Amino acid sequence: MTKLKLDLHDVYNRSDRIDEALRSVMAEAVRIHATEVEIIPGKGSGQLKKRVLRYLAQRDVRDLYHRVEKDADNHGRIFVHFRWK
């Protein structure tokens, strides 16, 4: 069971780096058949979390994973779950 983690705290104010980091972690998850990616946009104003969720909602990205889970105990975390055949 392979899990990946992406902490966006270091690039929260760099729009191009955010998209690059998200594309990279999703590509790596597909490559290694990860079961889960934990994305940490942090709590802040919530804008970065909304951006991550918008990214994950894109049709070509949505086709890659099984489901998205927002951590009920920590609003600064998002889990992307994969199911491989």
KAHUQUI-V230154 format. One line per field, one symbol per residue. ss: DSSP state (2 for helix, 1 for strand, 0 for the rest). phi: phi as a letter, one per 20 degrees, with the letter a starting at -180 (. if undefined). psi: psi as a letter, one per 30 degrees, with the letter a starting at -180 (. if undefined). A space follows every 50 residues. Layout:
# KAHUQUI-V230154
ss = ???
phi = ???
psi = ???
This chain:
# KAHUQUI-V230154
ss = 00111110222000222222222222222222000111110000002222 22222220222200001111000000011110000
phi = .dcdccdegfcgddgffffffffffffffffelfebceddenekenffff ffffffefgffgfecebdceffecfeccddddcde
psi = jkklkjjgefgfgjeeeeeeeeeeeeeeeeeghlfkkkkjflebffeeee eeeeeffkefeefflelkkkjffjfgkkkjkkjk.
